[in-house]
Amino acid sequence: MTDRAVSVVRAGALTTVQDLGRPGYAHLGVPRSGALDPGAVRLLNRLVGNSGGAGVPEGAAVLETTLDGCALRPRCAVTVAVGGAPCPVRVDGRPAAWGTAVRVGAGSLLEVGAAVRGLRSYVAFGGGIAVEPVLGSRSTDLLSGLGPAPLSEGAVLPLGAETAVRGPVDAPPWPGPPDELVLRVRMGPRDDWFTAGALRTLSTRAYRVSSASNRIGLRLEGPALERALPGELASEGMVLGAVQVPPDGRPVVFLADHPTTGGYPVVAVVREADLCAAAQAVPGTPVRFVPVR
C-alpha cells in the first residue's frame, strides 16, 4: 500500500467514509447516502485544498464521526481539517485548531474528541480519502451495505494526491444545531391518510429526538398522529426528508441512508436545507414542524 494513507487507531462509536453520496440510483433501490451534513463537508474540503481546481473535488470523501470522535495516524504528512460538530482536536497530545487547516506530520497521532455540541464531526484530508468508489461514490451506506465498512481499529485508508491550492472559505464551519430544531415541511403526499386533528398536532405540538435515531432516520418522541384511513398502503417511492408515520403514529424523518420505498404513509417532506441541522440533533432535542408552501 502507498505511504499516502492513514491508519485507524481508535474507530469511535461509528465512523464512516462519506462524500456527497450517489444520487440517481433510486430506481435500482440504492439510496443517496452521503454525509448527513454536506455543507460541513464542502467547507472542510475547501479548507484542505479539495476545491475542484486541481482535480480533487470539494465533494471528496471525508470521515464522518458520531458522538465520540476517533483517532488516526497518517503515514505521510497531510493537511487536515476537523469541523461539523465542535470537538477538541489534538496532534501528538497537544491541542490543535478546530475548523481550520492543520498540518499533521507522518506518524503523528491525530485525535478527534467527543462532540461538544451536535452529534457528527467531520475529518477532511488534503487529496481526500481514496477508497474504491461504488456507483460513483465512496460513501458508506449502512442500509444497503454499499461502500466501505464502518471504520475499525487497524484499518488503513488510502489518501489521494494533495494540492497546495486552498479554496475560498466564506464562513467558519457551522458550530452546531440550535437549541430547538425547526423543520419546514411541505404537506403530503399522504396527509389525507390522517385526521384534521393529527395535522394540527404535527404543526403545533413539540416532539423530541429519540435515541433510536441513526443515519437512516430521525425518530421522534411525542404525540401520535391519528389515522383517518385504516388498512395498508402499497409500497411507494421515498425521498430524502420524507416524514413517514409508522403504526405507532410517531413520525420518522428520513435521512441519507433511507430506504427507496416504503409502505407507511408520508404525511410531509422536510426541506432539504433543514436536514443538516437534523443530522446534528442529539437525543432529547425539541423538534417543531412548520408547514410551508
C-alpha positions in Angstrom: 0.0 0.0 0.0 1.2 3.5 -0.8 2.5 5.7 2.0 -0.3 8.2 1.2 -2.6 6.6 3.7 -4.0 6.9 7.2 -4.3 4.2 9.9 -7.2 4.0 12.3 -6.0 3.9 16.0 -9.5 4.3 17.5 -12.6 3.9 15.4 -15.1 5.5 17.8 -18.8 4.6 18.2 -19.5 4.9 14.4 -17.1 6.5 12.0 -17.7 6.1 8.2 -16.3 7.3 4.9 -18.7 9.8 3.3 -18.8 12.1 0.4 -21.8 13.8 -1.2 -23.5 10.5 -2.0 -24.7 8.5 -5.0 -27.9 10.2 -6.3 -29.7 8.9 -9.3 -30.0 5.2 -8.4 -33.3 5.1 -6.5 -34.9 3.2 -9.4 -32.3 0.4 -8.6 -33.2 0.5 -4.9 -30.0 2.4 -4.0 -30.3 5.3 -1.5 -28.4 8.5 -2.0 -26.4 8.1 1.2 -23.5 10.5 1.7 -22.6 12.9 4.5 -25.6 13.9 6.7 -24.1 17.5 6.9 -22.9 18.1 3.3 -22.4 21.8 4.0 -19.6 21.0 6.5 -18.1 18.6 4.0 -17.9 21.1 1.3 -16.3 23.8 3.6 -13.8 21.4 5.1 -12.7 20.2 1.7 -12.1 23.8 0.6 -10.0 24.3 3.7 -7.7 21.5 2.9 -7.4 22.3 -0.8 -10.0 19.9 -2.2 -11.7 22.7 -4.1 -12.0 21.1 -7.5 -9.5 23.2 -9.3 -6.7 20.6 -9.2 -8.8 17.5 -9.8 -9.8 16.9 -6.2 -13.5 18.0 -5.8 -15.0 19.8 -2.8 -17.1 16.6 -2.5 -14.0 14.5 -1.8 -14.5 11.7 0.7 -14.1 12.5 4.4 -14.7 10.8 7.7 -18.0 11.2 9.5 -17.7 10.5 13.2 -20.6 10.0 15.6 -20.6 11.4 19.1 -17.2 10.3 20.4 -14.8 11.0 17.5 -11.8 8.8 16.5 -8.0 8.7 16.5 -5.9 8.4 13.3 -2.2 8.2 12.4 -1.3 9.4 8.9 1.6 7.6 7.2 2.5 10.8 5.4 2.4 14.5 6.1 -1.0 15.7 5.3 -3.3 18.8 5.7 -6.3 18.0 7.8 -9.4 20.0 8.9 -12.0 18.9 11.5 -15.4 20.5 11.5 -19.1 19.9 11.7 -20.0 19.4 15.4 -17.5 21.3 17.6 -15.0 19.0 19.3 -11.5 19.0 20.8 -8.7 18.2 18.4 -5.2 17.1 19.4 -2.0 16.2 17.5 0.5 14.1 19.5 -1.3 15.1 22.7 -1.1 18.9 22.0 -4.3 21.0 21.3 -4.8 21.8 17.6 -7.3 24.1 15.9 -10.8 23.0 15.1 -12.4 24.5 12.0 -9.3 25.3 10.1 -6.5 23.6 8.2 -3.8 21.9 10.3 -0.6 20.2 9.0 -0.2 16.8 10.6 3.2 15.1 10.2 3.8 11.5 9.1 3.4 9.1 12.1 1.7 11.8 14.3 -1.4 10.9 16.3 -4.5 12.9 15.3 -7.2 12.7 18.0 -10.7 13.9 17.3 -12.6 14.2 20.6 -16.2 13.8 21.6 -18.7 16.4 20.1 -19.3 19.3 22.5 -22.5 20.3 20.7 -24.2 18.4 18.0 -23.6 14.8 17.1 -21.4 14.4 14.0 -17.9 15.7 13.3 -16.1 15.5 10.0 -12.4 15.0 9.2 -11.2 16.1 5.8 -7.7 15.3 4.3 -5.9 17.0 1.5 -6.4 14.8 -1.5 -9.5 13.1 0.1 -9.9 9.5 1.2 -9.3 7.4 -1.9 -11.1 4.1 -1.2 -12.6 2.4 -4.3 -15.9 4.2 -5.4 -19.1 2.2 -5.8 -21.6 3.6 -8.3 -19.6 6.8 -8.4 -19.4 7.4 -4.6 -17.1 6.4 -1.8 -19.9 6.7 0.8 -20.7 4.0 3.4 -24.4 3.2 3.1 -25.5 1.4 6.3 -28.8 0.3 4.9 -27.7 -1.3 1.6 -24.1 -2.2 2.7 -22.6 -0.4 -0.3 -19.2 1.3 0.1 -16.5 0.7 2.7 -17.3 -0.9 6.0 -17.5 1.4 9.1 -14.0 2.1 10.4 -12.4 -0.5 12.7 -9.2 -0.3 14.7 -6.2 -1.2 12.5 -7.9 -0.3 9.2 -5.8 1.6 6.7 -7.4 4.1 4.3 -5.6 5.4 1.2 -5.4 9.1 0.5 -5.5 10.9 -2.8 -2.8 13.2 -4.1 -2.7 16.5 -2.2 -2.6 20.0 -3.8 -1.1 23.2 -2.3 -4.0 25.2 -3.6 -6.6 26.3 -1.0 -10.1 27.2 -2.0 -12.0 30.3 -0.8 -13.6 30.0 2.6 -16.7 32.1 3.1 -17.7 31.2 6.6 -16.4 29.1 9.6 -17.8 25.6 10.0 -21.3 25.6 11.4 -20.9 25.4 15.2 -23.8 23.0 15.9 -27.6 22.8 15.9 -30.0 25.3 17.5 -31.5 24.5 20.9 -34.7 23.8 19.1 -34.8 22.1 15.7 -37.3 23.8 13.4 -38.1 21.7 10.3 -40.0 23.4 7.4 -42.3 20.8 5.6 -44.4 20.6 2.6 -47.5 18.6 3.4 -48.3 15.4 1.6 -48.3 13.3 -0.4 -50.4 11.2 2.0 -51.6 13.8 4.5 -55.2 12.7 3.6 -54.5 9.5 5.5 -54.6 11.5 8.7 -57.3 13.3 10.6 -57.5 17.1 10.7 -56.6 16.8 14.4 -53.5 14.9 13.6 -52.4 17.5 11.1 -52.9 20.2 13.7 -50.9 18.2 16.1 -48.0 17.9 13.7 -47.8 21.6 13.1 -48.5 22.8 16.7 -47.1 20.3 19.1 -43.4 19.7 20.0 -41.6 16.5 19.5 -38.2 15.3 20.7 -35.4 13.4 19.0 -35.3 9.8 20.1 -32.1 7.9 21.0 -33.1 5.3 18.4 -32.3 7.8 15.6 -29.5 6.9 13.1 -28.3 7.7 9.6 -31.4 6.1 8.2 -33.9 8.3 10.0 -34.5 10.8 12.8 -37.0 9.0 15.1 -39.2 11.3 17.2 -40.9 11.0 20.6 -44.2 12.9 21.2 -47.9 12.8 20.4 -49.1 10.1 18.0 -50.7 11.1 14.7 -54.2 9.6 14.3 -55.1 7.9 11.0 -58.2 8.8 9.1 -57.9 5.8 6.8 -57.4 2.2 8.1 -55.5 -0.5 6.3 -52.2 -0.7 4.5 -50.7 1.5 1.9 -49.0 -0.1 -1.1 -45.2 0.4 -1.1 -44.2 3.5 -2.9 -41.1 5.7 -3.5 -39.5 7.5 -0.6 -37.4 10.7 -0.8 -34.8 12.4 1.4 -36.6 14.3 4.2 -39.9 12.3 3.9 -41.8 12.3 7.2 -43.1 8.7 7.4 -45.6 7.6 10.1 -45.4 4.0 11.2 -48.2 2.2 13.0 -47.3 3.8 16.4 -48.2 7.2 15.0 -44.8 8.8 15.8 -43.1 10.5 12.8 -39.7 9.4 11.4 -37.8 11.9 9.3 -35.8 10.0 6.6 -32.1 10.9 6.3 -29.3 10.0 3.9 -29.4 6.2 4.2 -33.2 6.0 4.0 -34.9 3.2 2.0 -36.0 4.0 -1.5 -39.5 2.5 -1.0 -41.9 2.1 2.0 -45.4 1.2 2.8 -46.2 3.6 5.6 -47.9 6.9 4.7 -45.7 10.0 4.3 -47.5 13.0 5.9 -45.0 15.6 4.8 -41.5 16.2 3.4 -38.8 18.3 5.1 -37.0 20.9 3.1 -33.5 19.6 2.2 -31.9 22.8 3.5 -33.1 21.9 7.0 -31.6 18.4 7.1 -28.1 19.4 8.0 -29.4 20.7 11.4 -31.4 17.5 11.7 -28.2 15.5 11.3 -26.7 17.2 14.3 -29.7 16.9 16.6 -28.8 15.0 19.8 -31.4 12.8 21.6 -33.8 15.0 23.5 -33.6 18.0 21.2 -37.0 19.6 20.8 -38.4 19.5 17.3 -41.2 21.6 15.6 -42.7 21.1 12.2 -43.6 24.3 10.3 -45.8 23.8 7.1 -44.8 25.9 4.2 -45.9 26.1 0.6 
